[in-house]
Amino acid sequence: MDLRVPYSNLTDREEAYKMACSLITPEYIAKWKIKADIAYDDGQYRLKATGKGFTLELVFKETEAQVKCDLSLMLRPFKKTVLDTIENKLKRHI
């Protein structure tokens, strides 16, 4: 995993997962002019967004959210920026 964010505003992974699902939508990702397919796995508390050149996976564990971000060679220079943005958004909401 590239990033781990402990829950500070919510108490369990189900609440955190539901919050993330309400925030990370195709419309939200479209703000950056990126097309992505988002798969929600309610049983495993897992959210996966896949688009041209990237895969972003969020897994919600008992006490933290784990983020894995795979970027194409052209996008790798932006990985730190992407992870910082995700971390800030998650910390604010979960």
N, C-alpha and C positions, 0 to 999 in steps of 0.2 A: 504494500500500500504506500502511496505517495504522501498521504496526509491523514492525520487522526484528529478529530475534533470532539472533545468530551461534551456531554450534554450539560448545559448550565441553566437554561430556561425551562426545559421540559424534563419529565421524570423517567420516561422509558422510551424504548426504541419504537414502539408502535406510534406514540405521539409524534416523535421526531420524523418517522417515515411519512406519516400523513401530512405533516407540515411541509416536508420537502416535496412531496408529490403536488401539493397545492401551489408551490412556488416555481418548481421546475416543470414548465409546460412547453409545448412546441411554440406557443406565442412568445414566451419569455426568451427562448433561444433565438427566435427569429429577429429579435431586436438587434442582434449582431450580424444580421443578414447571412445566417448560416442555416442550412436545412439539416435537420436531425430527426432520427427516429428514436422515440423514447419508449422503452419497455419497462413496465412496472410489474414487479414480482411481489405481490402482497404476502405470499406465504413465507418467503425468505427475507422480507424487508429489504429489498434490493431494487435499485433504480439504475437503468443503464441507458445512456444516450450515445447514439452512434451517428456519425456524419462523415462527410468527405474529409479524410485526414485525421480523424480523432475518434476516440472512444473514452467516455467518461462513465465511471461506475461508482455508485455510492452504496455502501453496505452498512446497515444500521445494526450495531451490536447492542448488548445490554447497557453499556455505559458510554458509548462513543459512536460517532459516524466515521467510517473509513472510506477514503476517496482514492481511487486509482484513475490516473489520467494517462492515456497513451496518445501521443501525437505523432503525426507523420514527420519525416525529416525536415520539411519546410516549416513546420509549425513548432518544432522543438525549442527554438530560441524564446518562445513565448510561454513556455511551461511554467516558469516561476510566477509570471503575471497571472496566468489562469488559476494556478493553485492559490495564490494570495487572494484573488477575488472570491473564489469558492469558499475559502476559509473564513473570510470576513462575513460573507453572507450567512454561512452556517452558524457562526458564533453569534450573530445578531438574532437568529431565529430559533435555534435549538439549544 
